[in-house]
Amino acid sequence: MLFSSISFLYYFLPCVLILYFCTPKKFKNIILLISSLLFYFYGEPIYVFVMIGAIVSAYIHGILIDTYPKHKKIFLISAIIISLGMLILFKYSDFIVSNINSLFHSHIALLNLALPIGISFYTFQILSYVIDVYYKKVPVQKSFIKLATYVALFPQLIAGPIVRYSDIEKNLTARSHSFEKFAARY
């Protein structure tokens, strides 16, 4: 769904805004997360599970890094391998296979995987979070909903920029919002 499309401007966005502003404060992140996953699902139904898997991996690795400081380097390396592995699989697998075929005159079939929308953005956001937890620049996020909202937030998922977790951490818990602020800003 494009930000300039009729379905986004006249259906999706108004529904999300109405739900968001009518929902009690403690459920606002859930509304943002569900809306973001629906937005992503609309464009790439099957790849929403890749994103959820990446978020689960980041959540688990963050907690492991925080809980087991003696082994935190292993968990950081694991998080980096999983995150970059998924990115390489979807973005560069056919390029790698083509070069192997060219170099070794082999006939390995290309995977022809579609590129999940926003995979580079959310991969690097996940990596910034895990690395910041490793270096204790930010506390581990113990709420899966808050971490998932940070990663999947639809307004920046496909258009960027890559937002560091440290820049948005406080807004996941304590943010002020009102129709007046929304109207004044936009």
N, C-alpha and C positions, 0 to 999 in steps of 0.2 A: 504494500500500500504506500503510495507516494504521499508526501506531506501536502502536495498541491492538488491531490485528487479529490473529486466530489465526495467519495466515500469516506475519506479521512476528515475533510473540512466540515461536512454537513451531518455526518452520522457518528463516526468514531470519536473525534475530539469533543464534540458537545456532550456525548454520553459520558465520556471519561471525566470531563470537568464537573458535570452535574453530580455524578457519583462521588467524586473526590470531595467536593464541597459539602455534600450532604452526609458524608460518612463521619462518625466520631473519630477524633484524633488518633486513637490507638489502632484504628484499622486503615488509616490512609496509605501506609506502605503496602498493605495487602492489595488495596485497590490499584495502586501504581504497578505492582508486580503482575497481577492478573491482567491488567490492561496491556502491559508491555509484552507479556507472553502471547496474548491474543493478537496484538499487532504483528509480532514476529511470526506467529502461526499462520496468519493470513497470507504472508508472503512465502513462507517456507514451512509447510506443516510438519514434515518429517524432521527437519533440522532443529526444531524447538527442543527435541530430546538431546541433541548434541550440546546445545547451550545449557540445558538443565544439568547434564552430566558434567560439563565444565564447571558450573557453579558448585555442584556437590563436591567435586574434587577440590576446588579452592577452599570451600568451607571446612572440609575434613583436614586438609593440609594445614590451614591456619590454626586449627585447634591442636593438631599434633605438634606443630612448631612451638606453640605456647605451652602445651602440657609437658612435653619432653625436651627440655632445653639441651640436654646432653646429646640428643640425636637430631637436633633441629636442622643441621646441614643436610642430612639424608632426606628429610621431609621436604626441604626446599628444592633439592635436586630432583626429587620425585615429582614435585608440583611443576617444575620447569619442563621436565621431560614430557609429562602428560599434556601440558598446555601447548607447548611448541610441537609436540608430536601430532596433536589433532590439527593444528594449523598447517603443518607440513603435509599431512595426509590429504587434506581437502584442497589446499592451495597449490602444492608443488608436486604431488605424486605423479601426475602425467608427464610433467617436465623431467623429473628424475628418471622415470621409466623410458621416456624417449631418448634421453642421453645414454642410458645403459644400452638400449637397443642399438643406438648409433655406434657407440664405442666397441661393443662386443659382437656386433652383427647378430644379435639375438632377436627373438620375436615375442617378447613378453607383451601380453595384452594391456592396453591402457585401461585405467579404472574408470575414466570418464565421469568422475564425481562432480556434481554441481557444487559450486562454491556457496556455502551458507552465508547469508546476508550478515554482515557485521562481525564475522568471525575474527578478523584482525583486531577490531576495536575491543571486543570483549575479552579476547585472549590477553591483550596487553594490559587491560584494566585488571584482570585477574592476577597477572604477574606482578603488577605494581602493588596490589594488595598483599600478596604472599611475601614479596620481598620486603615491604614495609613492616609486616608483622615479624619477619625474621630479624630485621635490624632494630626492632622495638621502636620504630618511628610512630606506629599506631598500635593501639591495643587490639587484640583479636576480636573479631565480631562474633559474638556467641549466638546472635539471632540469625538464623538462616534466611528469614524473610528480608531483613535489612541488607544482608550481603547480596542476596539475589536481586533486590530492587536496585542496588548500586550497579550491578553488572548489566541487568536487562533493561534499564530505563529507556523506554522507546524514543523520547525526544532526541537523545544523543547516540543511540545504538548504531544507526546506520549513517549518520551525518557527522558524528564526532563532535567535539574533539575528544581525545582520550582524556578522561578525568581521573586524576589520582585519588585514591581512596581517602588520603589525608585531607584533601580539599572538600570532600563531601560528607565525611564521617559524622560531624555534628548535625548536619541537616537531615540525616536519616533518623535521628532521635528527636531533636528539638528544632522545629522550624515554625515560623509564624506565617500564616496565610489567611487571606481574606479576599472577597470579591473586589474590594477597593484597591488592594495592592496589585491584584491581577490586572484590573482595568487600567491602573496607572502605569503599569509596566508594559502592557501590550496594547 
